[in-house]
């Protein structure tokens, strides 16, 4: 599948914001089942853009605005060819040893409820355990974008029995790690089977290290294994390690953020795309 992405994040400030810095994890890396055809990052204000890699192997851009701003728009476009490997990855950059992904983080701690849930899904075969966790979370949780936020942890979301893809993923990570399965958070994009093209955010799922297979993708939000409809952008121990955009500023008053993501099969009917301009130096 050729996945086309058009992704815009717009920040509005109630007062001038100075020393604006944005840390961006929005450019995917290639691997044996994901080939980058083209990728572009633009902004509508002048600034400097520096590209590097973080400890997880993700491509990272640091954007530094040249002057105080009241508004900033980041615009990402690109095309990526993907191959369906039933979620099994090969050829990914792996700068960290697998045991790192057994670590719990504040967002992926497990309480007694999550531990009991994990044990109920456990199988002698770790692959079966992960499939069981994926199915059980899909059946147990209700998707609700209004009950959690970006700092909600696995324990709180599991107690609510509701949340968004970030919450499903954090609960899976908490449970899998308690079973001794190395697992990590993935942020990216999904071409949805229901035909919804423009979405208010990207998608999140997980990868678990399966003996004999390697890193393998699971999507508990949709109760399935990862397919060629998934475009993998960044990984980490939890959401904070792979968030598409994080930033800092001085002043600026109240902040409003609006995100629009279009992820589609490029053979689908084309849609109008927002334009961004500006001078960016990398």
For each residue, the residues with C-beta under 8 A, 3 or more apart:
1: 81 82 84 191 228 229 265
2: 37 79 80 81 82 265 266 267
3: 79 80 81 82 189 191 229 231 263 264 265 266
4: 77 78 79 262 263 264 265 266
5: 76 77 78 79 80 189 231 261 262 263
6: 75 76 77 261 262 271 273 274
7: 26 75 76 77 189 202 244 259 260 261 262
8: 73 74 75 76 259 260 261 274 276
9: 73 74 244 245 257 258 259
10: 71 72 73 74 257 258 259
11: 71 72 73 247 255 256 257
12: 70 71 255 256 257 258
13: 16 17 69 70 71 249 252 253 254 255 256
14: 252 253 254 255
15: 70 251 252 253
16: 13 68 69 70 251 252
17: 13 20 68 69 70 249 250 251 252 253 255
18: 68 249 250 251 252
19: 65 248 249 250
20: 17 47 64 65 68 69 72 247 248 249 252
21: 62 63 64 65 247 248 249
22: 61 62 63 72 74 245 246 247
23: 60 61 62 245 246 247
24: 27 41 60 61 62 63 74 244 245
25: 54 58 59 60 187 233 234 242 243 244 245
26: 7 41 61 74 76 233 244 245
27: 24 39 41 51 59 61 76 78 233
28: 34 36 39 59 78 80 188 231 232 233 234
29: 34 36 57 58 59 92 93
30: 34 35 36 91
31: 34 89 90 91 92 93 232
32: 83 85 89 90 91
33: 82 83 84 85 89 90 91 228
34: 28 29 30 31 80 81 82 83 231 232
35: 30 80 81 82
36: 28 29 30 39 78 80
37: 2 78 79 80 81
38: 78 79
39: 27 28 36 76 77 78 79 80
40: 76 77 78
41: 24 26 27 49 61 74 75 76 280
42: 74 75 76 276 277 278 280
43: 47 49 63 72 73 74 75 276 278 280
44: 71 72 73 75 276 277 278
45: 65 66 67 69 71 72 73 278
46: 65 66 67 278 279 280
47: 20 43 63 64 65 66 278 279 280 281
48: 63 64 66 280 281 282
49: 41 43 61 62 63 64 280 281 282
50: 61 62 64 282
51: 27 59 60 61 282
52: 59 60 62
53: 57 58 59 60 93
54: 25 57 58 60
55: 95 96
56: 95 96 234 235 236 241 242
57: 29 53 54 92 93 94 95 96 235
58: 25 29 53 54 233 234 235 236 242
59: 25 27 28 29 51 52 53 234
60: 23 24 25 51 52 53 54
61: 22 23 24 26 27 41 49 50 51 282
62: 21 22 23 24 49 50 52
63: 21 22 24 43 47 48 49 74 280
64: 20 21 47 48 49 50
65: 19 20 21 45 46 47 68 69 72
66: 45 46 47 48
67: 45 46
68: 16 17 18 20 65 251
69: 13 16 17 20 45 65 72
70: 12 13 15 16 17
71: 10 11 12 13 44 45
72: 10 11 20 22 43 44 45 65 69
73: 8 9 10 11 43 44 45 276
74: 8 9 10 22 24 26 41 42 43 63 245 276
75: 6 7 8 41 42 43 44 274 275 276
76: 5 6 7 8 26 27 39 40 41 42
77: 4 5 6 7 39 40 273
78: 4 5 27 28 36 37 38 39 40
79: 2 3 4 5 37 38 39 266
80: 2 3 5 28 34 35 36 37 39 231
81: 1 2 3 34 35 37
82: 1 2 3 33 34 35 228 229 230 231
83: 32 33 34 228
84: 1 33 227 228
85: 32 33 88 89 90
86: 225 227
87: 216 217 218 225 226 227
88: 85 213 214 215 216 217
89: 31 32 33 85 92 207 214 215 216 217
90: 31 32 33 85 214
91: 30 31 32 33
92: 29 31 57 89 215
93: 29 31 53 57
94: 57
95: 55 56 57
96: 55 56 57 100 101
97: 100
98: 101 102 182 209
99: 102 182
100: 96 97 103 182 237
101: 96 98 177 182 183 184 209 237
102: 98 99 177 180 182
103: 100 177 237
104: 108 109 110 174 177
105: 108 109 237 238 240
106: 109 153
107: 151 152 153 154 170 238 239 240
108: 104 105 153 154 170 173 174 177 237 238
109: 104 105 106 153 154 155 174
110: 104 114 115 118 154 155 174 175 177 178
111: 114 115 155 158
112: 115 116
113: 116 117 155 158 159
114: 110 111 117 118 154 155 158 171 174 175 178
115: 110 111 112 118 119 175 178
116: 112 113 119 120
117: 113 114 120 121 136 140 158 171 175
118: 110 114 115 121 122 133 174 175 176 178 179
119: 115 116 122 179
120: 116 117 136
121: 117 118 129 132 133 136 175 179
122: 118 119 129 132 179
123: 126 128 129 132
124: 128
125: 128 129
126: 123 129 130 179 181 208 210 211
127: 130 131 210 213 216
128: 123 124 125 131 132
129: 121 122 123 125 126 132 133 176 179 181
130: 126 127 133 134 176 181 208 210 216 218
131: 127 128 134 135 218 225
132: 121 122 123 128 129 135 136
133: 118 121 129 130 136 137 172 175 176 218 220
134: 130 131 137 138 172 218 219 220 223 224 225
135: 131 132 138 139 223
136: 117 120 121 132 133 139 140
137: 133 134 140 141 168 171 172 220 221 223
138: 134 135 141 168 220 221 222 223
139: 135 136 223
140: 117 136 137 161
141: 137 138 157 161 162 163 167 168 171 220
142: 161 162
143: 162 163 164 221
144: 147 148 162 163 164
145: 164 200
146:
147: 144 160 162 163
148: 144 152 156 157 160 162 163 164 166 167
149: 152
150: 166 239 243
151: 107
152: 107 148 149 156 157 163 166 167 170
153: 106 107 108 109 156 157 170
154: 107 108 109 110 114 157 158 167 170 171 173 174
155: 109 110 111 113 114 158 159 174
156: 148 152 153 159 160
157: 141 148 152 153 154 160 162 163 167 168 170 171
158: 111 113 114 117 154 155 161 171 174
159: 113 155 156
160: 147 148 156 157 163
161: 140 141 142 158
162: 141 142 143 144 147 148 157 167
163: 141 143 144 147 148 152 157 160 166 167 168
164: 143 144 145 148 167 168 201 221
165: 168 169 203 204 205 219 221
166: 148 150 152 163 169 170 204 239
167: 141 148 152 154 157 162 163 164 170 171
168: 137 138 141 157 163 164 165 171 172 204 220 221
169: 165 166 172 173 185 186 204 205 206 220 221 239
170: 107 108 152 153 154 157 166 167 173 174 185 238 239
171: 114 117 137 141 154 157 158 167 168 174 175 220
172: 133 134 137 168 169 175 176 183 206 218 220
173: 108 154 169 170 176 177 183 184 185 206 237 238
174: 104 108 109 110 114 118 154 155 158 170 171 177 178
175: 110 114 115 117 118 121 133 171 172 178 179
176: 118 129 130 133 172 173 179 181 182 183 206 208
177: 101 102 103 104 108 110 173 174 180 181 182 183
178: 110 114 115 118 174 175
179: 118 119 121 122 126 129 175 176
180: 102 177
181: 126 129 130 176 177 208 209
182: 98 99 100 101 102 176 177 208 209
183: 101 172 173 176 177 206 207 208 209
184: 101 173 206 207 215 235 236 237
185: 169 170 173 204 206 235 236 237 238 239 241 242
186: 169 204 205 206 207 217 232 233 234 235 242
187: 25 202 203 204 233 234 235 239 242 243 244
188: 28 202 203 204 205 230 231 232 233 234
189: 3 5 7 202 203 230 231 233 261 263
190: 203 219 229 230 231 263
191: 1 3 229 230 231 263 264 265
192: 195 196 197 199 229 263
193: 229
194:
195: 192
196: 192 199
197: 192 262 263 264 268 271
198: 260 261 262 271
199: 192 196 202 203 260 261 262 263
200: 145 259 260 261
201: 164 259 261
202: 7 187 188 189 199 233 244 261 263
203: 165 187 188 189 190 199 219 221 230 263
204: 165 166 168 169 185 186 187 188 221 239
205: 165 169 186 188 217 218 219 220 221 226 230
206: 169 172 173 176 183 184 185 186 217 218 219 220
207: 89 183 184 186 215 216 217 218 235
208: 126 130 176 181 182 183 215 216 218
209: 98 101 181 182 183 214 215 216
210: 126 127 130 213 214 215 216
211: 126
212:
213: 88 127 210 216
214: 88 89 90 209 210
215: 88 89 92 184 207 208 209 210
216: 87 88 89 127 130 207 208 209 210 213 225 226
217: 87 88 89 186 205 206 207 225 226 230 232
218: 87 130 131 133 134 172 205 206 207 208 224 225 226
219: 134 165 190 203 205 206 222 223 224 225 226 230
220: 133 134 137 138 141 168 169 171 172 205 206 223
221: 137 138 143 164 165 168 169 203 204 205
222: 138 219
223: 134 135 137 138 139 219 220
224: 134 218 219 227
225: 86 87 131 134 216 217 218 219
226: 87 205 216 217 218 219 230
227: 84 86 87 224 230
228: 1 33 82 83 84
229: 1 3 82 190 191 192 193
230: 82 188 189 190 191 203 205 217 219 226 227
231: 3 5 28 34 80 82 188 189 190 191 263
232: 28 31 34 186 188 217 235
233: 25 26 27 28 58 186 187 188 189 202 242 244
234: 25 28 56 58 59 186 187 188 241 242 244
235: 56 57 58 184 185 186 187 207 232 241 242
236: 56 58 184 185 239 240 241 242
237: 100 101 103 105 108 173 184 185 241
238: 105 107 108 170 173 185 241 242
239: 107 150 166 169 170 185 187 204 236 242 243
240: 105 107 236 243 246
241: 56 185 234 235 236 237 238
242: 25 56 58 185 186 187 233 234 235 236 238 239
243: 25 150 187 239 240 246
244: 7 9 24 25 26 187 202 233 234
245: 9 22 23 24 25 26 74
246: 22 23 240 243
247: 11 20 21 22 23
248: 19 20 21
249: 13 17 18 19 20 21 252
250: 17 18 19
251: 15 16 17 18 68
252: 13 14 15 16 17 18 20 249 255
253: 13 14 15 17
254: 13 14
255: 11 12 13 14 17 252
256: 11 12 13
257: 9 10 11 12
258: 9 10 12
259: 7 8 9 10 200 201
260: 7 8 198 199 200 274
261: 5 6 7 8 189 198 199 200 201 202
262: 4 5 6 7 197 198 199 271 273
263: 3 4 5 189 190 191 192 197 199 202 203 231
264: 3 4 191 197 268 271
265: 1 2 3 4 191 268
266: 2 3 4 79
267: 2
268: 197 264 265
269:
270:
271: 6 197 198 262 264
272:
273: 6 77 262
274: 6 8 75 260
275: 75
276: 8 42 43 44 73 74 75
277: 42 44
278: 42 43 44 45 46 47
279: 46 47
280: 41 42 43 46 47 48 49 63
281: 47 48 49
282: 48 49 50 51 61
